[in-house]
Amino acid sequence: MAKAKATVTTDTSELRGLAADLRAIPEELSRHIYPIVEKAGANVKAKLRDEMSKSTHFRQVAPSIDYDVNVRSGFGVGSYEVEIGPNKERAPVASLALFAYFGDANRSGTVQDPQVALDEETPRFVAELENLLDGLL
């Protein structure tokens, strides 16, 4: 049986423009960006946990939802990536999240799509970055 993988995306066109502006900022400012990225990850995680805990059938998956911030850099360019979702290492029931969100062949998911949490956090995330950069660009 093939292993299913779910992907959630968001429109990042504004963020890409902001990223281009960020490349002009001294590297020492990157230490101020990390907490903003981490806070956004924590906010989305909290929303996903809250939505999952409301489910009659999948509430046991909620504690498995966590996040990791990955920092990559090279050739003078750095990036931050937040991976948010159920973690099978924390709880074996995490694999049930796929059914909770997207359902199966016979029924649709019963837990709010993770895209909603991401879309709700995006304006706050962008505003925090803009506050940090206000006056620097």
N, C-alpha and C positions, 0 to 999 in steps of 0.2 A: 504494500500500500504506500502510495506516495505521501510524503509529509507535506502538509499544507503550511504556507507561510502567509501571513497577512501583513500588508504594508499600508501605512497611513501617510498621506502627503498633505502639504499645504502650499498655497501660492507664496512663493518667496521672492517675487520680483522686487518688492520694496527692500527686502533684506539684502538682496544682491547689490542693489545700489548703495545701500548703507555699507556693505562689506567693502566696496570699492573705496568709499570715503575712509573707512577704518584703516586701510592699507597706508594711508598718509599719516597716521598717528604714531607717535613714538612707541616702541615696543614696551616700554615700562607701563604704559596704560593698560596693556593686556591683562595685568593682574586685577584691574578693576572690572573688566568685562566678565571674567570667570564667575564671580558671585551673581551677576545678573543672569547668566546662562543657567547656573545651578538653581537659582530661585525659580526660574521659569520651569525647569524640570520638576522641581518639588511641587509647584502649583498644579501642573498637569497630572502628576502622580496622585496628588490628593484628590483631584476631581475624578480620576479614573477609579480610585479606591472607593470613593463615596458612591459613585454610580453602581459599581459592582456589588457593594455591600447592601444595596437596596434590592438586589435580585433574590427572589425566593429560592431559586435553584442553583445559583452560582455565587452566593455570598462568601463561600469558603475560599474563593479565588482571590478576593480583595487583599488579604495580607501578603500575597505573593507579588503584588504589583510594586515595582521599585524603579529606580533609574540610575544610570551611570552617565557621568560626563567624561567624554573622551577629548583630550587635547592633542592636536597634531600640529607639528611645525616642521618646516624645512624650506630651505632656499629663501629665507626671509619672509615667508608667508605662514600664518598660523590659522588654525580653524578649531572651532568647538562644535562638538556633536553630542546631543543628549539622546540616549536610548532609553525609552520609557515603556514599561509593559510588564506583563506577568513573567516571573522568573522561575523556570522549572527547577533550578537549583535550590530555591527557597522553599518551594512546595510542589510536590508532584501534581497537585490539582491544577496548577497553572495552565496545563495543556487544555483544560476545559474552556479557557477564555475564548478560544477560536469559535466555539459553539455559542458562547454567551454573546459575542459581538456579531457574528455573521450567520449563525444558525447552521442548518444542515440541508440536505436535499428535500426534506419534508416541511421545514418551518424556518422562519427568519429568526434572527437574533432577538434576544429580549433585553439586552443591555445597550444603553446609548453608545453609538458609534464613537470611538476614540477621537475621531476627527473633530467632533464638537468641542472637546476639551482643548485640543490644540488651537482651533480657531478662536476660542474665547481668550486664550492666553497670548496669542500673537500681538494684539494691540498693546497690551501691558508690557510685553517684552520689548517691543520697538520703542515705546515711550521711555522705558528705563534707559535704553541705549542712547536715545536722543538726549535725555537729561544729562547723562554722563558726558556726552560730546558737545553739549551746548556751549558755544563760545570757542570751541577748539577748532572747528572746521571753517 
